[in-house]
Amino acid sequence: MSFQFVAEKSMFKYKLAIMLLLSQLVTACIPIAIGTATVTAIDVALDRRTVGRNLDDGALELKLKKDFLLDPMLGNDVNITVTSVNGVVLLTGEVLNEQQRQRASILARNHPETRNVVNELALSGKTSLTSRANDSWITGRVKANLIGNRNIPATSINVTTERGKVYLLGLVTRSEADAAVQEARRVPGVTHIVKVFEYVK
């Protein structure tokens, strides 16, 4: 590998990180809470995603969003974010009661593409626009940190933030997972980190 190629690759990552940061800063408020986030792990042992699986995950997310919107028990009364990685479906956001929370899990499991459901829905009213903007800002900062670390396969890690809680999903090694957690901890406003990683050798 030539020095020029390495230099160009590093410069590309740096520019991409700056673009991500700028895109988040112009649309969101800067959080003021700074501290050491706690970490929770939800581990699933599966293989790395194929291109076909990646497409299936995107289609599954769209199907579930439609299911939640059309379901009479859910509809517009809830705020549910769906993230699917290798068939592991993460549900985040807010619902009004436990019945709605369980209903969301049932709908998610009804699809053959779903391999597992991680239900992290909170029982509360919808978050404010300011809170959601803050979450978007945190997500952008975490992604930028991941891209800036050459020991992390940033494209293999999905980042979702709800109420300052950061969820990390993807197919990684344990050392990559540890590095990702450390990068997420560096971001101001992160209150908790939940690892939903699938470990590979």
Disulfide bonds with the S-S distance in Angstrom:
none
